[in-house]
Amino acid sequence: MPPKRIKQYTGRYALVDGIPYQMPVRAANSPAFLAGFTCDWEKANALLPGNEIHALKLPNGRAILLITVINYVDTSIGKYIEYSIAIGCTKGKKPAPRILNTVFFKSYGTGQYILDLPVSSEISVKGGKGIWGMPKHQANLDFIDTEEAVSSQYEKDGLFAFRIEIKKPKSPSLRIKIGATNYCRYRNMLMASYIYFDTKAGVNLFGKAQAKLYIGDHPNVAMLRDIDINPDPMFTVYMPAANGILDDHMQCWFMTYDEPPAAMPEGFESVFHLGNGEEWLAPPSIVDYEKYAVK
């Protein structure tokens, strides 16, 4: 549930970096889906920067790759698609114990570390990265929702990057009220933002969960081909009309390394020039993605 203080903002207005918001910052009635795939823990953990974040370890010793795609149709900053590619993680001096890391979320800072976050519109990049530090960038995206399945494809700079297809669960009747923590790196700081969902969903677990995953050559995602992803998902979730509220604050910490960092990741220079455009790039057009199937 969102903190009670957020209700105090209802109907008020904010203006940040030239972007007007009616509070709270929220999304409504937006189709979305989520899938989780196990992968090698050591290899997944190696993708996470700094010493503060660690790949979440499942009971079987594996890590989890989380793919979430939301077709935002009603938000504070217009319509756009958001394509999250993340590793389940915990925050602390060392990796959290198995099982306990999924029970005591707050104690172990359990959440997801976002590796890549393409979106449809310029204003979403400006707000998401400039305010919350999310690694957003504009890309060619789609969201195809049919009676039997839902899929989304991601391309950038003419290169195929990613595609996911899931078979829809039969009945989206399960009520989900949950909060989630999103971690990412911006200005070489560890950023954390919080979102709360209240929605009905359909869920398929293990053998009933069906999905197809395709990982392309784009440098944003090509490394995921090397983390031993199980092509059979642990779960799939479909939300026909998700409702979400962003918390009224974010947190950040210094990221530390065993050796002095050799390069500076993205900072203010990647957003200060952006405008408030809501136009989308052309939809994905590459059709020979089958050769990139995860098997």
HELIX and SHEET records of a PDB file:
HELIX    1   1 LYS A    4  TYR A    9  5                                   6    
HELIX    2   2 TRP A   41  ASN A   45  1                                   5    
HELIX    3   3 LEU A  100  THR A  102  5                                   3    
HELIX    4   4 PHE A  105  TYR A  108  1                                   4    
HELIX    5   5 GLU A  122  TRP A  132  1                                  11    
HELIX    6   6 PHE A  206  LYS A  208  5                                   3    
HELIX    7   7 ALA A  222  ASP A  226  5                                   5    
HELIX    8   8 PHE A  268  SER A  270  5                                   3    
HELIX    9   9 TYR A  289  TYR A  292  5                                   4    
SHEET    1   A 2 TYR A  13  VAL A  16  0                                        
SHEET    2   A 2 ILE A  19  GLN A  22 -1                                        
SHEET    1   B 9 ILE A  53  ALA A  55  0                                        
SHEET    2   B 9 TYR A  80  LYS A  91 -1                                        
SHEET    3   B 9 ALA A  63  TYR A  72 -1                                        
SHEET    4   B 9 ARG A  26  CYS A  39 -1                                        
SHEET    5   B 9 PHE A 235  LEU A 246 -1                                        
SHEET    6   B 9 MET A 189  LEU A 205 -1                                        
SHEET    7   B 9 LEU A 174  TYR A 186 -1                                        
SHEET    8   B 9 GLY A 111  VAL A 119  1                                        
SHEET    9   B 9 LYS A 136  GLN A 138  1                                        
SHEET    1   C 7 ILE A  53  ALA A  55  0                                        
SHEET    2   C 7 TYR A  80  LYS A  91 -1                                        
SHEET    3   C 7 ALA A  63  TYR A  72 -1                                        
SHEET    4   C 7 ARG A  26  CYS A  39 -1                                        
SHEET    5   C 7 PHE A 235  LEU A 246 -1                                        
SHEET    6   C 7 MET A 189  LEU A 205 -1                                        
SHEET    7   C 7 GLN A 251  PHE A 254 -1                                        
SHEET    1   D 3 ASN A 140  LEU A 141  0                                        
SHEET    2   D 3 ALA A 149  LYS A 156 -1                                        
SHEET    3   D 3 ILE A 144  ASP A 145 -1                                        
SHEET    1   E 4 ASN A 140  LEU A 141  0                                        
SHEET    2   E 4 ALA A 149  LYS A 156 -1                                        
SHEET    3   E 4 LEU A 159  LYS A 167 -1                                        
SHEET    4   E 4 ALA A 211  ILE A 215 -1                                        
END                                                                             
